[in-house]
Amino acid sequence: MGLIALEGMQFHAYHGVYGEEQLAGNNFTLDVYIHTSFDQAAAEDDLEGTINYETVFLICQNVMREKTQLLETIAQRIIDKLKHQFNTIQEVSVRVRKENPLPGDRVGSAYIELEDSFVSQCPRCGRPFICYNDENCWCQQEQVLPQTQGVLRQKYKGCLCQNCLKEFAA
């Protein structure tokens, strides 16, 4: 597993609970840390086999353009959009820092950090695999009949790895 990190992305944006914050804006700094496998990219020397950090930056930039009240919402939106864009994220951490968060400059900055892990263990074969456990997950593309899905959920109480799920595909 490897780490892709973008640190110190700076934005002026209009997030906050107070009306003044949404009018005047504030300075924000984002740090994003993504754990993924570099095996394919390193072997093939191909950008398609890894997570493109320029794309990560553009996702962050787009999220920062959407007005929100909470830093937590910003971090969750970034994670959701990263999952939608990349299917190889094992773990992700997003830190959102807001400069001078209180009126009167009594505090230099405040930040939140949101982390998520997507490595699961297959309840059928025991192998580790990446599972986003939402509509962005690779398993949504597998053609498994609804009745079969119901039986699998009841029997295994969780997602199956790609190899096991393929055995039940229509």
N, C-alpha and C positions, 0 to 999 in steps of 0.2 A: 504494500500500500504506500502511496505517495501523498504528498501535500501540495496543493496549489493554493497560494495565498495572495490576495490583493489587500494591501494595507495602505491606509492613509488616503483613500478616495475622498475628495473634498467637494462638497456641494453647498450652495446657498439655496435653501428651500423654505417652504411656508407651512411647516408642521407645528402643531401645538394645540393646547387646550384653549388658550386665551386668544381673543380676537386680534390683539396687537401682533401676536406671533404669526398669525396667518396673513396679516397684512404686510408687515415689515420683513418677515422672514428671519432666518437665523443661519449660522454656519454649522454644518454637520460633517462628521468624518465617519466613513464606513470602513470596516475591516471584514473580509470574508475569507474563511479557511475551509477548503474542500479536500477531503480525503477520498482518493480514488486510486485505481490501478493504473500504472504507467506502462504495463507490459506491452500492450499493442503499440502504443505510440513510440516507445523506445525501440522496439524490434523493427518497425516499419518507417521510423522517422517521418511520421505523418500526423498532421494536426487533427485529422478526423478521428484518430484513435485516443484522443485525450480531451480535456475540458479546456476550451479556448478562453483564456482570461480576458481577451477583448470582449467576448460575448458576455462574460460575467459582469464586466464594467458597464456595458450597455444595459443589461438588465437592472443593475443598481441605479443607473442614471434614470431609466424610465420610471422605476418605483419612486424615486425621489421627486419626480414631477407630480405625483398624485398626492394631493393634500390629505393629511391624516392628523389625528390628534395625538396618537401614542407612538412612541419609538418601537414598542413591541409589535405594533401593526406593520410598521416598515420592515422589520426583520422577518416577520412571518411571510409577508408578501414576497420578499426576496427569495426565501427558501422555497416557497411554492413555485415561483417562476423558474428557479434553477432546476427543480425536479422536472418541470414540464419540458425544459430544454435539453437536459442531459439525463441519460439513464444509467450512468455508472457511478453516481455519487454514493459513497459508503457512509460518510459522515460530513456534516456541514456545521459551521459556526459563523454567526453573523453578529458583529458588534456595531451598534449605532451610537455615536457620541454626538451630543448637542452642546455647543459652546454657550456659555453664559445663560443657563437655563432659567434662572430666577431673575425677576426684575431687580435692578439695582446692582447687578454684577457681584453678588455676594458669593457666588459659586462659579468656579472656572469652567467646569463642564460636568455633565451627567451622562452616563451611558447604560445601555442594557446589552446583554449578550444572550442570544438564543441559539441553542444547539439542538441538533437532531441526528439520530443514527438510523440507518436504513438496512443494516445487516441483520438478517434473520437466519434461523436454522430451520431447515425443512423438517417438518414433523413426520414425514414419511421415510426419508433416506438419511437425514441428519446432516446433510451438506449445508454449508453457509451460502446464502445468496442475498442479492439486493432486492428489497421489497419496499416500495413507497406506500403501499397499503392505501392507495387512493386511485382516482381516475387517471393519474399520470403513470401508474405502474405498468410495466411491460406485460404483465399477465392479462391485462384488459384486451390485448391483441390476440391472445390465444382463443381459438374457436372451440370452446367447451360448452356443451349443451347446458341449458339452465338447470335441468333435473340433475345432471351429473355434478354441476357446481354445488347444488344444495347438498347432495350426498357427501361430497368431498369436504365441504365446510363442517358438516355435522361429524364426520368421522375424524378429521384431522385438526379441527379447531384453529385453523390458521392457513396461511398461504403455503402453497407447495413451490418448490424450486422449478425452474424451467424444464429440466429433464423429466421430472416426475409429472408435471402438468401436461407435457407433450404426449405422454402415454394415454391421457384421457381426452385429447383433442379429437373433435369430430372430423 
